[in-house]
Amino acid sequence: MPFQKLLARLHRSALIARKHLMQTFLNFKATEHTFMVIAAVVIGLLAGLGAVGIHYALKLFRTLFWGTAELDVSHYYAISWWLKILIPTGAALFVGFIIQYVAREAKGHGVPEVMEAVALRGGIIRPRVVIAKLLASSVFISGGGSVGREGPIIQIGSSIGSMVGQFLQVNTQRMRTFVGCGAAAGIAAAFNAPIAGALFSLEIILGDFGVPQFSPIVIASVTATVVSHTFLGDERAFTVPSYELISPFELIPYVILGFISGFVALLFIKTLYRSEVLFDNMKVPEYVKTTIGGLIIGAMGCMIPHIYGVGYDTMMNALNGSLEWQWLLLLIFMKIFATSISLGSGGSGGIFAPSLFLGAMTGGFFGEFIHQFLPNITASSGAYALVGMGAVVAAATNAPISAILIIFEMTNDYSIILPLMVTSIIATIFRSKMLKESIYTIKLVNRGVQLFKGRDTNVLRSIQVKEIMDKNIELIPQSMPFKALMKKVMESPHQHFFVVDKEKNLIGAISFTQIRHVLQDQENLADVVIAHDLVENSIPTISENETLDNAMKIFGTHHVDIMPVHADGKSQKKIIGQITLKDVIEKYNDEISKYDVTSELAHSVQFLDEAKTLDFVEGYSLAEIACPAHFAGKSLKDLNLRAEFDIHVILIKRKGPRNKIISIVPTPGETLRKDDIIIVVGPDKSVEKVKNI
């Protein structure tokens, strides 16, 4: 068929083009800085286009749902009550189907999912998340979901960064940086705030302000901002009036506002968390949960339409001082409840805009109150609304630097920066004293993920059982006589033996404890006892795809030191290997050692792509050397390089599957290969001696 031949040719052409493109980028990998700059620009361009895409998608769906793209509260009042219930419910049902059948990652506000991917999966995010999140969040926000667009933009940008990293087959460290580039680009494009975007990514997503990550993230952030300017103009979320500090004594009310903002953020975090737990415990499909949430939001919107969508128009009214204090106070609690229901039920959207909304209402209310009593030394309520926005965001996200810079970049006015800094820091400290976790990390902690500097503190959570299980297991037939069992035990190095029936199904395990009891009365029992009589049936099993963290929990709960392993998705009776407590502990110690070594030396090793030798400390060098021919085939223990040359091998670069370069932190038993690249540290003369072998 001509058409099939055409498709085959196009497919071959695409594969050839991809191969050449990959080769081009692989060549760039030889120069670290050039490669990272180009990759950051690409990620910034794509993430910027993603932010533009969600902007136009929101306009499209608003027009389809409500008849106009420029929604405000007055428009909602003019719409029939049944439409105000039907539209949010229908939008929520649609989002539920996406979550149930396309991508569960589209659920919720997205940032915790990105943080989890960075911490546990090395930044790997499924490509489908880009489309699923864009569509789900656009429909949900346009349909009235009480959420923001910034969270989805961050998740979309992060997914794009991950896609680029997966396409280029980069290592874990670069992948994390690429995800950070995407997140920074997303927030920068959303707020026209490149500095805040970069710092948000470093502060929240990566948890690391190291220089190696900073440069590409800034480049991606600036690139995305340029893209946003090109398509959307210098459009800002808010047109903020100019405010200033009226009197030095006004700092006292701002300090009080800091405590109030911290309390509001605390209330928001706890309410959202409880709503998520409530809906997660419902044993119904995801689309049922989202539909229930959409129905509640629709009913609330009939009475208080201010809670629909992002709420920028209501925030602007608070900033301009045109809302009465009764409305400001009411909307604090209504928005907390509406957003918690929207996200807890599974709706797709962010918490950034709701946090800004709560801050504007909180600050506006407090400003109205304080200005009545101290009119001569306090600004109008709008100034307090602006400062409150930054304070609640800072306290809720635990990102005071990013919050301060976002508000500053929205206003371009230094006059409000002093009260903004004081209030945001106090709010963050107050909330952290009352509740350690932020609105992002509380969701992760509930899943058992503890983060430090962007990584899970439990290193075992990212390692699967199959990586360390022993496939050489002793399977004992249940009918084996005791004397034959004893012979087997004496010849085997194992301490435990798994007993199976005729179909090779696991019955239980035998240990030396059971055997010892028989040995005490061997004369009477040896000829009558069989393996089945010694079986302990209560031994737990574990799947090969479970994590070592779960394995440790099972070891602790059942007080055993060995477990049989079964294939994932198969019967627990079909055993393919075993895992011991000793193996898990050794793997933990090994991973900790690797992390310590790579953390200390990563900053130096990264530059070896360009300069093959670097000054490490005075008189010592760090060098990248091709494995000498007579080193190949020998272990580091046999070579004894420390005694022979006074050098240490700290890292080995080796070709893995598909010629992908993998980095190995070596043990003394590691055998070198002829194509290995070894990274050594030692006295200058010793390093030069090895290089010249």
ABEGO torsion letter per residue (X at the ends): XAAAAAAAAAAAAAAAAAAAAAAAAAAAAABAAAAAAAAAAAAAAAAAAAAAAAAAAAAAAAAAAAGBABBBAAAAAABBAAAAAAAAAAAAAAAAAAAAAABAAABEAGAAAAAAAAAAAGGBBBAAAAAAAAAAAAAAAAAGBBBBAAAAAAAAAAAAAAAAAAAAGBBAAAAAAAAAAAAAAAAAAAAGBAAAAAAAAAAAAAGBABAAAAAAAAAAAAAAAAAAAAAAEBBBABBBBBBBBABAAAAAAAAAAAAAAAAAAAAAAAAAAAAAAAAAABBBBAAAAAAAAAAAAAAAAAABAAABEAGAAAAAAAAAGABBAAAAAAAAAAAAAAAAAAAAAGBBEBAAAAAAAAAAAAAAAAAAAAAAABAAABBBAAAAAAAAAAAAAAAAAGBAAAAAAAAAAAAGBAAAAAAAAAAAAAAAAAAAAABABBAAAAAAAAAGBBBBGGBBABAAAABBAAAABBABBBBBBAABBAAAAAAAAAABABABBBBBBAAGBBAEBBBAAAAAAAAAAAAAAAAABBAAAABBAABBBBBAABBAAAAAAAAAAAGBABBBBBBBGBBAABBAEBBBAAAAAAAAAAAAAAAAAAAAAAAAAAAAAABABBBABBGBBBBBBBBBAAABGBBAAAAGAAAAAGBBBABBBBBBBGGBBBBBBBBAABBBBAABBBBBBEBAAAAAAAAAX
